[in-house]
């Protein structure tokens, strides 16, 4: 099987801190490519596409869309705190763009990796010194 036309879609929540977002992309990519039915050599050269959704509710919508249309995918859930089993990302098993591309065409590609706006710091040191809170990249 030639890889021309193979696409590897990853869908991730954009409401996650940058470090968490990056690790979920890695998990989704690794676990979905591990489910690819032929050898890894045949996967070489596939087009990777990272798509984003606003939050877990939107990611659940995508998961149901894929499931209801018979698109093979893996769900990435995070059991550790503070996520408590939340759905974090989806990795679509690499395949030709066709049907899956049509299903996901309205999702935006992940274009920037900037940290989320930090919450205002309420600690007494920051308030007393007038310092902005540090950015949370984790």
Secondary structure, DSSP 8 states (H G I E B T S, - for coil): ---TTEEEEEEEETTS-HHHHHHHHHHHHHHHHHT-SS-HHHHTT-EEEEEEESSHHHHHHHHHHHHHTT--EEEEEE-STTTTTEEEEEEE--EESHHHHHHHTTSEE-------------SHHHHHHT--------
